[in-house]
Amino acid sequence: MMMVDSVVNVTSYLWIGKDKDGQEVIKWFMKASDQGYAPAQTNLGYCYDHGVGLDRDEKEACRLYALAASQGYAQAQFNLSICYYSGKGVDAKDNSESMKWVRLAVAQNNTHALIRLGNLYQHIDHNNDGDGALVEKDYAEALRLYRIAAKHSDSIQGGGNNIDINDDGHACDDGRFNVAACYEHGVGVEMDPTEAIKMYRLLAKKGYKLARRALHRLQVE
């Protein structure tokens, strides 16, 4: 049986190279996934979820996320929470399951999950099912989660040689942008436009488009 480490090394080489959407990467994701390797299951699930190199299949995507999530892989836990939130790929929407999995991912400082839960604390979300808000509004908790997300630039893929195609490279910047917006609007903290502008400028220098728009809206550079 091929060692998982070999599969990971080959897949990493291909992914970093020019075959990001090619069948060769998919083949190696499948090999590692068949051996129960959670990052590969998550990546293969993502490919099915978004139609990357494969026909889109939300049910298969969620099945793979569930396999990886059950092993404690944070990004899969986050992705599975979205499946249950939306009802896509699962039997039905399930807010309780969605919240369970997003909180498990947050406990591992998964950046996407931290921002997602922060958004839920900041904005009332009934998920259109009449069951009430998913969480009680709590601006201070939202800001706390955004701040953690801003500090964990490598928490999506979990470090090591894992290649996580969920990582768009901007997750920690998303956290920083949310912190800046909290300072601008006084969400969970005393309003401080100066601090907000300082943070927006740092993000804008990195090419973060939302920060550039915020500076334009505030009529500063």
N, CA, C and O of each residue as an XYZ file, in Angstrom:
884
protein
N       0.842     -1.196      0.000
C       0.000      0.000      0.000
C       0.886      1.258      0.000
O       1.864      1.335      0.744
N       0.542      2.210     -0.818
C       1.318      3.440     -0.894
C       1.207      4.217      0.411
O       0.113      4.375      0.954
N       2.333      4.700      0.910
C       2.332      5.475      2.148
C       1.640      6.815      1.935
O       1.799      7.441      0.887
N       0.874      7.252      2.926
C       0.163      8.523      2.816
C       1.140      9.670      2.617
O       0.857     10.586      1.844
N       2.296      9.641      3.303
C       3.276     10.723      3.156
C       3.702     10.890      1.706
O       3.884     12.016      1.242
N       3.863      9.784      0.980
C       4.239      9.861     -0.428
C       3.141     10.514     -1.244
O       3.409     11.325     -2.131
N       1.901     10.155     -0.937
C       0.763     10.762     -1.623
C       0.733     12.255     -1.386
O       0.525     13.038     -2.313
N       0.944     12.652     -0.129
C       0.927     14.071      0.219
C       2.034     14.816     -0.501
O       1.810     15.913     -1.014
N       3.228     14.237     -0.548
C       4.346     14.906     -1.208
C       4.090     15.103     -2.692
O       4.369     16.171     -3.238
N       3.557     14.074     -3.349
C       3.264     14.190     -4.777
C       2.177     15.220     -5.021
O       2.286     16.049     -5.924
N       1.117     15.163     -4.203
C       0.008     16.104     -4.373
C       0.466     17.530     -4.129
O       0.077     18.443     -4.857
N       1.293     17.728     -3.105
C       1.807     19.062     -2.813
C       2.611     19.595     -3.991
O       2.485     20.762     -4.363
N       3.441     18.731     -4.574
C       4.258     19.132     -5.718
C       3.372     19.560     -6.893
O       3.623     20.580     -7.536
N       2.336     18.765     -7.159
C       1.450     19.079     -8.273
C       0.637     20.330     -8.003
O       0.439     21.161     -8.890
N       0.161     20.458     -6.749
C      -0.694     21.606     -6.424
C       0.077     22.909     -6.492
O      -0.427     23.911     -6.999
N       1.311     22.897     -5.976
C       2.135     24.103     -6.006
C       2.540     24.427     -7.436
O       2.795     25.586     -7.764
N       2.600     23.395     -8.299
C       2.954     23.582     -9.700
C       1.815     24.108    -10.530
O       1.064     24.977    -10.086
N       1.679     23.588    -11.736
C       0.728     24.155    -12.697
C      -0.486     23.264    -12.933
O      -1.220     23.468    -13.900
N      -0.708     22.282    -12.069
C      -1.779     21.336    -12.326
C      -2.917     21.472    -11.330
O      -3.539     20.477    -10.961
N      -3.197     22.697    -10.890
C      -4.177     22.889     -9.826
C      -5.565     22.381    -10.205
O      -6.303     21.924     -9.332
N      -5.930     22.448    -11.448
C      -7.260     22.012    -11.853
C      -7.214     20.719    -12.658
O      -8.222     20.323    -13.244
N      -6.054     20.051    -12.696
C      -5.882     18.883    -13.539
C      -6.275     17.588    -12.859
O      -6.457     17.519    -11.644
N      -6.400     16.569    -13.687
C      -6.816     15.272    -13.196
C      -5.747     14.586    -12.354
O      -6.064     13.709    -11.550
N      -4.486     14.974    -12.528
C      -3.425     14.331    -11.768
C      -3.566     14.620    -10.280
O      -3.397     13.723     -9.453
N      -3.874     15.862     -9.935
C      -4.087     16.217     -8.532
C      -5.266     15.454     -7.971
O      -5.189     14.931     -6.859
N      -6.360     15.380     -8.719
C      -7.544     14.664     -8.263
C      -7.203     13.201     -7.988
O      -7.656     12.624     -6.999
N      -6.410     12.616     -8.860
C      -6.032     11.208     -8.691
C      -5.329     10.988     -7.351
O      -5.608     10.020     -6.644
N      -4.421     11.893     -7.017
C      -3.670     11.729     -5.772
C      -4.523     12.062     -4.554
O      -4.362     11.444     -3.501
N      -5.423     13.023     -4.683
C      -6.384     13.269     -3.603
C      -7.191     12.002     -3.320
O      -7.424     11.646     -2.165
N      -7.612     11.330     -4.390
C      -8.414     10.116     -4.226
C      -7.619      9.010     -3.560
O      -8.147      8.290     -2.712
N      -6.356      8.867     -3.933
C      -5.517      7.831     -3.331
C      -5.369      8.054     -1.823
O      -5.508      7.124     -1.029
N      -5.089      9.295     -1.445
C      -4.915      9.599     -0.021
C      -6.239      9.515      0.721
O      -6.288      9.080      1.872
N      -7.306      9.933      0.060
C      -8.622      9.872      0.678
C      -9.024      8.433      0.958
O      -9.597      8.134      2.006
N      -8.720      7.534      0.012
C      -9.053      6.122      0.190
C      -8.312      5.506      1.380
O      -8.752      4.505      1.945
N      -7.195      6.111      1.747
C      -6.439      5.635      2.904
C      -6.869      6.325      4.199
O      -6.245      6.150      5.246
N      -7.939      7.107      4.112
C      -8.484      7.728      5.308
C      -7.762      8.979      5.757
O      -7.866      9.371      6.919
N      -7.018      9.624      4.836
C      -6.242     10.815      5.193
C      -7.162     12.036      5.155
O      -7.623     12.446      4.090
N      -7.420     12.606      6.326
C      -8.439     13.649      6.466
C      -8.208     14.876      5.575
O      -9.163     15.344      4.955
N      -6.986     15.421      5.482
C      -6.814     16.585      4.588
C      -7.169     16.269      3.138
O      -7.745     17.108      2.446
N      -6.829     15.063      2.672
C      -7.162     14.696      1.300
C      -8.670     14.525      1.136
O      -9.231     14.924      0.115
N      -9.326     13.939      2.126
C     -10.776     13.813      2.075
C     -11.430     15.185      1.993
O     -12.400     15.379      1.259
N     -10.892     16.133      2.750
C     -11.422     17.496      2.732
C     -11.204     18.152      1.382
O     -12.109     18.791      0.846
N     -10.012     17.999      0.831
C      -9.715     18.593     -0.466
C     -10.557     17.966     -1.583
O     -11.063     18.665     -2.460
N     -10.695     16.651     -1.535
C     -11.511     15.983     -2.541
C     -12.974     16.413     -2.398
O     -13.679     16.609     -3.388
N     -13.412     16.555     -1.148
C     -14.761     17.067     -0.914
C     -14.942     18.444     -1.509
O     -15.978     18.739     -2.106
N     -13.930     19.295     -1.347
C     -13.983     20.636     -1.918
C     -14.112     20.567     -3.444
O     -14.867     21.333     -4.043
N     -13.369     19.644     -4.067
C     -13.431     19.512     -5.525
C     -14.830     19.120     -5.975
O     -15.342     19.649     -6.962
N     -15.453     18.183     -5.245
C     -16.831     17.804     -5.563
C     -17.796     18.968     -5.276
O     -18.744     19.204     -6.024
N     -17.535     19.673     -4.194
C     -18.413     20.758     -3.772
C     -18.457     21.882     -4.794
O     -19.512     22.467     -5.040
N     -17.303     22.182     -5.391
C     -17.185     23.345     -6.266
C     -16.941     22.985     -7.736
O     -16.734     23.867     -8.569
N     -16.968     21.701     -8.042
C     -16.773     21.304     -9.430
C     -15.375     21.566     -9.939
O     -15.196     21.939    -11.098
N     -14.368     21.374     -9.082
C     -12.966     21.578     -9.468
C     -12.400     20.249     -9.971
O     -12.043     19.383     -9.172
N     -12.318     20.091    -11.283
C     -11.770     18.872    -11.860
C     -12.708     17.676    -11.818
O     -12.362     16.597    -12.299
N     -13.883     17.858    -11.251
C     -14.873     16.790    -11.120
C     -16.261     17.376    -11.345
O     -16.472     18.578    -11.184
N     -17.200     16.518    -11.719
C     -18.584     16.978    -11.777
C     -19.047     17.339    -10.374
O     -18.737     16.638     -9.411
N     -19.771     18.409    -10.264
C     -20.213     18.856     -8.943
C     -21.151     17.821     -8.318
O     -22.084     17.342     -8.962
N     -20.884     17.486     -7.049
C     -21.672     16.488     -6.335
C     -21.666     16.875     -4.859
O     -20.781     16.463     -4.109
N     -22.649     17.661     -4.447
C     -22.669     18.179     -3.077
C     -22.848     17.070     -2.044
O     -22.319     17.162     -0.937
N     -23.583     16.032     -2.399
C     -23.784     14.926     -1.460
C     -22.476     14.200     -1.191
O     -22.169     13.880     -0.043
N     -21.705     13.938     -2.239
C     -20.408     13.284     -2.058
C     -19.445     14.198     -1.317
O     -18.646     13.733     -0.505
N     -19.516     15.486     -1.592
C     -18.670     16.437     -0.877
C     -18.923     16.372      0.621
O     -17.984     16.283      1.412
N     -20.179     16.415      1.005
C     -20.507     16.395      2.430
C     -20.162     15.056      3.075
O     -19.792     15.008      4.248
N     -20.283     13.971      2.313
C     -19.874     12.663      2.839
C     -18.389     12.652      3.174
O     -17.979     12.145      4.218
N     -17.593     13.218      2.278
C     -16.146     13.281      2.510
C     -15.805     14.228      3.649
O     -14.938     13.928      4.470
N     -16.484     15.371      3.706
C     -16.262     16.282      4.830
C     -16.556     15.578      6.152
O     -15.821     15.737      7.127
N     -17.640     14.796      6.174
C     -18.024     14.114      7.409
C     -16.971     13.101      7.830
O     -16.692     12.958      9.021
N     -16.379     12.391      6.861
C     -15.325     11.435      7.185
C     -14.133     12.140      7.822
O     -13.589     11.682      8.827
N     -13.737     13.256      7.224
C     -12.591     14.001      7.748
C     -12.925     14.691      9.066
O     -12.097     14.740      9.976
N     -14.139     15.222      9.164
C     -14.551     15.911     10.390
C     -14.580     14.956     11.569
O     -14.245     15.338     12.690
N     -14.975     13.724     11.323
C     -15.040     12.739     12.403
C     -13.651     12.386     12.923
O     -13.512     11.835     14.015
N     -12.619     12.705     12.134
C     -11.236     12.504     12.578
C     -10.680     13.738     13.283
O      -9.527     13.752     13.716
N     -11.506     14.765     13.391
C     -11.085     15.975     14.083
C     -10.412     17.006     13.213
O      -9.772     17.920     13.733
N     -10.537     16.888     11.877
C      -9.884     17.840     10.981
C     -10.714     19.111     10.895
O     -11.857     19.085     10.439
N     -10.141     20.214     11.330
C     -10.903     21.446     11.563
C     -11.557     22.006     10.305
O     -12.717     22.417     10.349
N     -10.838     22.030      9.185
C     -11.428     22.617      7.987
C     -12.624     21.801      7.511
O     -13.607     22.360      7.026
N     -12.540     20.475      7.650
C     -13.678     19.628      7.292
C     -14.855     19.892      8.220
O     -16.006     19.895      7.784
N     -14.567     20.115      9.498
C     -15.630     20.428     10.451
C     -16.334     21.719     10.053
O     -17.561     21.806     10.112
N     -15.564     22.716      9.650
C     -16.169     23.967      9.205
C     -17.005     23.744      7.949
O     -18.148     24.196      7.874
N     -16.440     23.049      6.964
C     -17.167     22.812      5.722
C     -18.460     22.041      5.980
O     -19.494     22.327      5.376
N     -18.391     21.062      6.880
C     -19.588     20.276      7.198
C     -20.645     21.150      7.872
O     -21.842     20.968      7.652
N     -20.195     22.094      8.690
C     -21.154     23.003      9.331
C     -21.927     23.804      8.298
O     -23.113     24.081      8.477
N     -21.247     24.179      7.206
C     -21.920     24.918      6.137
C     -22.908     24.018      5.398
O     -23.974     24.473      4.983
N     -22.557     22.747      5.236
C     -23.496     21.801      4.613
C     -24.799     21.748      5.402
O     -25.884     21.822      4.826
N     -24.687     21.622      6.711
C     -25.888     21.534      7.543
C     -26.624     22.873      7.615
O     -27.850     22.903      7.728
N     -25.892     23.961      7.550
C     -26.516     25.283      7.570
C     -27.358     25.516      6.321
O     -28.475     26.028      6.397
N     -26.807     25.133      5.173
C     -27.470     25.381      3.893
C     -28.448     24.276      3.521
O     -29.392     24.504      2.766
N     -28.219     23.079      4.054
C     -29.032     21.934      3.666
C     -28.591     21.293      2.370
O     -29.242     20.362      1.896
N     -27.500     21.764      1.781
C     -27.004     21.219      0.519
C     -26.087     20.023      0.791
O     -25.125     20.123      1.553
N     -26.400     18.903      0.162
C     -25.578     17.711      0.320
C     -25.945     16.853      1.514
O     -25.372     15.781      1.712
N     -26.895     17.315      2.310
C     -27.382     16.553      3.461
C     -28.896     16.401      3.336
O     -29.525     17.025      2.481
N     -29.468     15.570      4.192
C     -30.905     15.295      4.072
C     -31.762     16.536      4.298
O     -32.792     16.721      3.649
N     -31.322     17.382      5.227
C     -32.095     18.589      5.542
C     -31.217     19.564      6.315
O     -30.211     19.182      6.913
N     -31.619     20.831      6.289
C     -30.922     21.816      7.123
C     -31.028     21.401      8.579
O     -32.057     20.892      9.024
N     -29.938     21.628      9.319
C     -29.921     21.254     10.733
C     -29.037     22.253     11.465
O     -27.813     22.123     11.485
N     -29.672     23.244     12.060
C     -28.910     24.292     12.728
C     -28.094     23.768     13.894
O     -26.980     24.236     14.128
N     -28.628     22.811     14.625
C     -27.899     22.254     15.770
C     -26.608     21.584     15.318
O     -25.553     21.785     15.919
N     -26.699     20.789     14.257
C     -25.494     20.140     13.734
C     -24.517     21.173     13.184
O     -23.306     21.067     13.380
N     -25.059     22.172     12.493
C     -24.201     23.219     11.947
C     -23.410     23.912     13.051
O     -22.204     24.121     12.923
N     -24.098     24.268     14.136
C     -23.425     24.951     15.235
C     -22.443     24.033     15.952
O     -21.385     24.479     16.395
N     -22.789     22.759     16.068
C     -21.874     21.810     16.713
C     -20.540     21.754     15.979
O     -19.477     21.821     16.596
N     -20.607     21.628     14.654
C     -19.379     21.465     13.885
C     -18.582     22.757     13.773
O     -17.351     22.727     13.778
N     -19.270     23.893     13.672
C     -18.505     25.141     13.596
C     -17.806     25.420     14.918
O     -16.698     25.958     14.926
N     -18.432     25.065     16.039
C     -17.788     25.270     17.340
C     -16.591     24.335     17.523
O     -15.594     24.718     18.134
N     -16.685     23.123     17.001
C     -15.540     22.215     17.073
C     -14.365     22.761     16.266
O     -13.212     22.652     16.685
N     -14.663     23.347     15.113
C     -13.603     23.951     14.304
C     -13.023     25.178     14.985
O     -11.814     25.405     14.937
N     -13.882     25.974     15.621
C     -13.419     27.156     16.358
C     -12.483     26.743     17.488
O     -11.494     27.425     17.760
N     -12.790     25.637     18.139
C     -11.954     25.167     19.248
C     -10.531     24.859     18.801
O      -9.612     24.816     19.619
N     -10.352     24.644     17.486
C      -9.024     24.406     16.931
C      -8.463     25.652     16.237
O      -7.456     25.586     15.532
N      -9.131     26.782     16.450
C      -8.696     28.053     15.871
C      -8.689     28.047     14.344
O      -7.851     28.698     13.720
N      -9.625     27.311     13.746
C      -9.769     27.382     12.302
C     -10.251     28.779     11.920
O     -11.281     29.242     12.409
N      -9.512     29.436     11.057
C      -9.772     30.842     10.768
C     -11.145     31.071     10.155
O     -11.849     32.003     10.547
N     -11.531     30.242      9.209
C     -12.850     30.397      8.597
C     -13.956     30.251      9.629
O     -14.929     31.004      9.616
N     -13.806     29.281     10.521
C     -14.832     29.040     11.534
C     -14.892     30.183     12.540
O     -15.977     30.576     12.967
N     -13.744     30.713     12.917
C     -13.710     31.845     13.847
C     -14.473     33.035     13.275
O     -15.259     33.674     13.974
N     -14.236     33.321     12.010
C     -14.919     34.452     11.374
C     -16.404     34.162     11.218
O     -17.240     35.039     11.439
N     -16.727     32.948     10.844
C     -18.132     32.561     10.688
C     -18.897     32.722     12.001
O     -19.980     33.307     12.023
N     -18.337     32.205     13.090
C     -19.023     32.312     14.377
C     -19.064     33.766     14.836
O     -20.053     34.203     15.426
N     -18.004     34.513     14.570
C     -18.012     35.937     14.889
C     -19.130     36.662     14.160
O     -19.815     37.507     14.736
N     -19.308     36.325     12.887
C     -20.401     36.925     12.105
C     -21.755     36.608     12.716
O     -22.638     37.464     12.763
N     -21.917     35.374     13.185
C     -23.181     34.984     13.793
C     -23.458     35.758     15.073
O     -24.599     36.140     15.335
N     -22.417     35.991     15.875
C     -22.597     36.778     17.096
C     -22.861     38.249     16.785
O     -23.541     38.937     17.547
N     -22.327     38.725     15.673
C     -22.500     40.137     15.334
C     -23.843     40.406     14.666
O     -24.446     41.456     14.885
N     -24.310     39.467     13.856
C     -25.533     39.678     13.071
C     -26.556     38.608     13.418
O     -26.213     37.427     13.481
N     -27.790     38.993     13.640
C     -28.857     38.027     13.899
C     -29.081     37.187     12.647
O     -29.239     37.723     11.549
N     -29.093     35.868     12.820
C     -29.284     34.953     11.695
C     -30.269     33.870     12.120
O     -29.960     33.030     12.965
N     -31.456     33.902     11.523
C     -32.486     32.910     11.841
C     -32.451     31.720     10.875
O     -33.162     30.735     11.072
N     -31.627     31.816      9.839
C     -31.506     30.758      8.829
C     -32.864     30.397      8.220
O     -33.052     29.282      7.735
N     -33.793     31.327      8.245
C     -35.075     31.189      7.543
C     -35.895     29.970      7.956
O     -36.642     29.429      7.141
N     -35.768     29.531      9.204
C     -36.541     28.354      9.601
C     -37.461     28.614     10.786
O     -38.142     27.705     11.261
N     -37.479     29.860     11.264
C     -38.398     30.205     12.333
C     -38.016     29.693     13.703
O     -38.811     29.790     14.637
N     -36.808     29.143     13.849
C     -36.395     28.585     15.131
C     -35.697     29.601     16.029
O     -35.181     29.242     17.087
N     -35.678     30.842     15.622
C     -34.967     31.842     16.404
C     -33.525     31.975     15.955
O     -33.062     31.236     15.085
N     -32.818     32.926     16.556
C     -31.427     33.184     16.186
C     -30.545     31.987     16.543
O     -30.797     31.281     17.519
N     -29.507     31.777     15.733
C     -28.591     30.664     15.981
C     -27.813     30.873     17.269
O     -27.530     29.915     17.988
N     -27.462     32.135     17.569
C     -26.811     32.496     18.837
C     -27.377     33.836     19.276
O     -27.951     34.569     18.472
N     -27.216     34.150     20.539
C     -27.598     35.466     21.037
C     -26.571     36.494     20.576
O     -25.369     36.230     20.587
N     -27.049     37.656     20.174
C     -26.130     38.698     19.719
C     -25.150     39.052     20.839
O     -25.550     39.272     21.983
N     -23.865     39.104     20.492
C     -22.823     39.380     21.480
C     -21.646     40.022     20.751
O     -20.775     39.326     20.229
N     -21.626     41.347     20.721
C     -20.593     42.065     19.986
C     -19.192     41.814     20.542
O     -18.229     41.691     19.785
N     -19.087     41.739     21.862
C     -17.775     41.516     22.473
C     -17.217     40.157     22.057
O     -16.024     40.033     21.778
N     -18.068     39.148     22.015
C     -17.623     37.813     21.604
C     -17.258     37.796     20.126
O     -16.299     37.133     19.731
N     -18.009     38.512     19.315
C     -17.682     38.607     17.892
C     -16.285     39.180     17.714
O     -15.477     38.635     16.963
N     -16.002     40.270     18.398
C     -14.689     40.904     18.282
C     -13.591     39.974     18.778
O     -12.519     39.900     18.178
N     -13.853     39.268     19.866
C     -12.853     38.330     20.398
C     -12.491     37.274     19.356
O     -11.319     36.949     19.170
N     -13.496     36.751     18.688
C     -13.255     35.723     17.676
C     -12.523     36.291     16.468
O     -11.625     35.644     15.928
N     -12.895     37.487     16.041
C     -12.198     38.119     14.920
C     -10.713     38.328     15.250
O      -9.845     38.122     14.401
N     -10.437     38.735     16.484
C      -9.048     38.973     16.880
C      -8.235     37.683     16.848
O      -7.076     37.686     16.434
N      -8.838     36.590     17.283
C      -8.134     35.309     17.215
C      -7.876     34.934     15.758
O      -6.782     34.487     15.412
N      -8.881     35.117     14.910
C      -8.732     34.799     13.488
C      -7.611     35.617     12.861
O      -6.874     35.116     12.011
N      -7.481     36.857     13.270
C      -6.466     37.741     12.708
C      -5.054     37.284     13.041
O      -4.100     37.648     12.353
N      -4.921     36.489     14.091
C      -3.594     36.046     14.546
C      -3.208     34.676     14.026
O      -2.068     34.248     14.208
N      -4.131     33.980     13.384
C      -3.878     32.587     13.029
C      -3.835     32.402     11.524
O      -4.749     31.826     10.933
N      -2.771     32.892     10.908
C      -2.679     32.836      9.453
C      -2.480     31.419      8.931
O      -2.766     31.155      7.763
N      -1.988     30.487      9.778
C      -1.722     29.139      9.294
C      -2.702     28.126      9.857
O      -2.470     26.921      9.765
N      -3.816     28.609     10.449
C      -4.687     27.691     11.162
C      -5.707     27.002     10.274
O      -6.457     26.151     10.751
N      -5.754     27.351      8.979
C      -6.702     26.689      8.089
C      -6.208     25.287      7.757
O      -6.936     24.308      7.921
N      -4.963     25.198      7.289
C      -4.487     23.905      6.827
C      -3.794     23.125      7.915
O      -3.467     21.955      7.713
N      -3.557     23.732      9.067
C      -3.036     22.983     10.186
C      -1.541     22.787     10.187
O      -1.027     21.990     10.972
N      -0.818     23.499      9.319
C       0.630     23.400      9.342
C       1.134     22.170      8.600
O       0.360     21.458      7.961
N       2.444     21.927      8.691
C       3.035     20.764      8.053
C       2.997     20.873      6.541
O       3.010     21.967      5.978
N       2.950     19.693      5.883
C       2.973     19.658      4.430
C       1.579     19.599      3.823
O       1.439     19.456      2.609
N       0.549     19.708      4.653
C      -0.814     19.608      4.140
C      -1.106     20.733      3.162
O      -0.807     21.898      3.426
N      -1.688     20.374      2.037
C      -2.157     21.369      1.083
C      -3.667     21.438      1.221
O      -4.363     20.451      0.979
N      -4.172     22.594      1.606
C      -5.612     22.752      1.798
C      -6.129     23.737      0.773
O      -5.831     24.929      0.847
N      -6.911     23.244     -0.193
C      -7.367     24.112     -1.273
C      -8.531     24.990     -0.854
O      -9.020     25.792     -1.649
N      -8.989     24.845      0.411
C      -9.955     25.795      0.949
C      -9.283     27.132      1.269
O      -9.955     28.156      1.386
N      -7.956     27.117      1.411
C      -7.229     28.296      1.865
C      -6.973     29.229      0.696
O      -6.168     28.926     -0.184
N      -7.667     30.380      0.686
C      -7.476     31.351     -0.396
C      -6.368     32.345     -0.087
O      -6.126     33.268     -0.866
N      -5.688     32.163      1.052
C      -4.579     33.030      1.405
C      -4.980     34.329      2.074
O      -4.117     35.138      2.412
N      -6.287     34.547      2.275
C      -6.738     35.821      2.840
C      -7.511     35.655      4.140
O      -8.071     36.627      4.648
N      -7.552     34.451      4.686
C      -8.418     34.224      5.843
C      -8.034     35.088      7.039
O      -8.902     35.688      7.674
N      -6.728     35.156      7.354
C      -6.347     35.976      8.506
C      -6.588     37.454      8.223
O      -6.900     38.217      9.137
N      -6.445     37.865      6.959
C      -6.747     39.247      6.597
C      -8.241     39.534      6.718
O      -8.636     40.653      7.046
N      -9.069     38.529      6.455
C     -10.500     38.690      6.686
C     -10.760     38.984      8.156
O     -11.589     39.828      8.496
N     -10.041     38.277      9.023
C     -10.170     38.538     10.455
C      -9.740     39.943     10.811
O     -10.414     40.624     11.584
N      -8.621     40.386     10.252
C      -8.120     41.736     10.536
C      -9.085     42.799     10.021
O      -9.288     43.829     10.664
N      -9.678     42.541      8.856
C     -10.641     43.498      8.311
C     -11.845     43.615      9.235
O     -12.337     44.717      9.479
N     -12.317     42.493      9.748
C     -13.460     42.523     10.654
C     -13.130     43.262     11.946
O     -13.972     43.980     12.485
N     -11.904     43.088     12.442
C     -11.486     43.830     13.633
C     -11.487     45.325     13.332
O     -11.968     46.127     14.133
N     -10.949     45.693     12.176
C     -10.920     47.108     11.793
C     -12.329     47.674     11.704
O     -12.584     48.789     12.159
N     -13.251     46.905     11.117
C     -14.633     47.357     10.994
C     -15.284     47.525     12.367
O     -16.103     48.423     12.565
N     -14.920     46.670     13.302
C     -15.438     46.812     14.670
C     -14.980     48.125     15.285
O     -15.760     48.807     15.949
N     -13.717     48.481     15.069
C     -13.217     49.763     15.575
C     -13.921     50.934     14.875
O     -14.228     51.947     15.504
N     -14.168     50.785     13.591
C     -14.825     51.878     12.862
C     -16.242     52.121     13.374
O     -16.664     53.268     13.519
N     -16.970     51.052     13.644
C     -18.388     51.173     13.980
C     -18.686     51.003     15.470
O     -19.840     51.095     15.889
N     -17.641     50.755     16.271
C     -17.865     50.594     17.697
C     -18.574     49.298     18.045
O     -19.463     49.289     18.898
N     -18.203     48.228     17.412
C     -18.806     46.920     17.659
C     -17.952     46.154     18.666
O     -16.872     45.671     18.324
N     -18.421     46.042     19.887
C     -17.686     45.321     20.915
C     -16.508     46.073     21.484
O     -15.765     45.541     22.309
N     -16.329     47.312     21.049
C     -15.205     48.127     21.492
C     -15.587     49.584     21.282
O     -16.470     49.885     20.479
N     -14.935     50.484     21.993
C     -15.218     51.900     21.793
C     -14.845     52.307     20.377
O     -13.794     51.916     19.868
N     -15.702     53.089     19.746
C     -15.452     53.520     18.380
C     -14.119     54.250     18.283
O     -13.838     55.154     19.070
N     -13.304     53.853     17.315
C     -11.967     54.432     17.160
C     -11.616     54.477     15.672
O     -10.921     53.590     15.176
N     -12.092     55.508     14.950
C     -11.828     55.599     13.515
C     -10.340     55.629     13.176
O      -9.930     55.113     12.136
N      -9.531     56.229     14.048
C      -8.091     56.293     13.779
C      -7.482     54.905     13.720
O      -6.702     54.602     12.817
N      -7.837     54.059     14.684
C      -7.325     52.691     14.698
C      -7.857     51.901     13.508
O      -7.137     51.103     12.908
N      -9.120     52.131     13.175
C      -9.704     51.442     12.021
C      -8.962     51.805     10.737
O      -8.628     50.930      9.939
N      -8.706     53.096     10.542
C      -8.014     53.544      9.332
C      -6.609     52.974      9.271
O      -6.141     52.576      8.204
N      -5.932     52.933     10.420
C      -4.582     52.366     10.459
C      -4.596     50.907      9.994
O      -3.734     50.485      9.224
N      -5.575     50.152     10.467
C      -5.665     48.746     10.080
C      -6.066     48.597      8.621
O      -5.539     47.743      7.908
N      -7.000     49.429      8.181
C      -7.394     49.382      6.770
C      -6.194     49.669      5.863
O      -6.021     49.018      4.833
N      -5.374     50.636      6.244
C      -4.212     50.996      5.427
C      -3.228     49.830      5.326
O      -2.687     49.565      4.253
N      -2.998     49.140      6.433
C      -2.093     47.993      6.413
C      -2.608     46.910      5.475
O      -1.838     46.296      4.736
N      -3.907     46.685      5.514
C      -4.503     45.680      4.640
C      -4.491     46.136      3.183
O      -4.249     45.336      2.279
N      -4.750     47.410      2.961
C      -4.767     47.941      1.594
C      -3.394     47.811      0.944
O      -3.299     47.549     -0.255
N      -2.332     47.990      1.725
C      -0.967     47.849      1.191
C      -0.709     46.428      0.720
O       0.129     46.202     -0.153
N      -1.425     45.472      1.294
C      -1.285     44.073      0.891
C      -2.213     43.723     -0.268
O      -2.232     42.582     -0.730
N      -2.983     44.706     -0.738
C      -3.875     44.485     -1.855
C      -5.255     43.997     -1.480
O      -5.991     43.498     -2.331
N      -5.619     44.135     -0.208
C      -6.930     43.670      0.249
C      -7.999     44.655     -0.215
O      -8.042     45.798      0.240
N      -8.864     44.201     -1.130
C      -9.782     45.105     -1.831
C     -10.808     45.749     -0.906
O     -11.111     46.933     -1.056
N     -11.343     44.998      0.042
C     -12.349     45.575      0.931
C     -11.773     46.707      1.770
O     -12.474     47.667      2.091
N     -10.509     46.597      2.122
C      -9.864     47.664      2.885
C      -9.706     48.912      2.021
O      -9.897     50.032      2.495
N      -9.357     48.714      0.759
C      -9.241     49.860     -0.147
C     -10.591     50.561     -0.301
O     -10.662     51.789     -0.328
N     -11.657     49.770     -0.401
C     -12.990     50.354     -0.521
C     -13.370     51.110      0.751
O     -13.997     52.168      0.689
N     -12.988     50.562      1.901
C     -13.290     51.232      3.170
C     -12.582     52.579      3.246
O     -13.168     53.566      3.689
N     -11.326     52.622      2.817
C     -10.592     53.882      2.822
C     -11.212     54.890      1.860
O     -11.289     56.083      2.155
N     -11.650     54.398      0.716
C     -12.305     55.288     -0.253
C     -13.614     55.830      0.331
O     -13.936     57.008      0.178
N     -14.355     54.952      0.996
C     -15.615     55.368      1.599
C     -15.382     56.412      2.689
O     -16.171     57.342      2.855
N     -14.287     56.243      3.426
C     -13.951     57.187      4.507
C     -13.227     58.412      3.981
O     -12.915     59.337      4.731
N     -12.958     58.408      2.656
C     -12.301     59.526      1.983
C     -10.914     59.794      2.559
O     -10.520     60.938      2.781
N     -10.197     58.716      2.790
C      -8.794     58.827      3.217
C      -7.988     57.872      2.347
O      -8.537     56.989      1.687
N      -6.689     58.069      2.361
C      -5.779     57.187      1.594
C      -4.793     56.550      2.546
O      -3.937     55.774      2.121
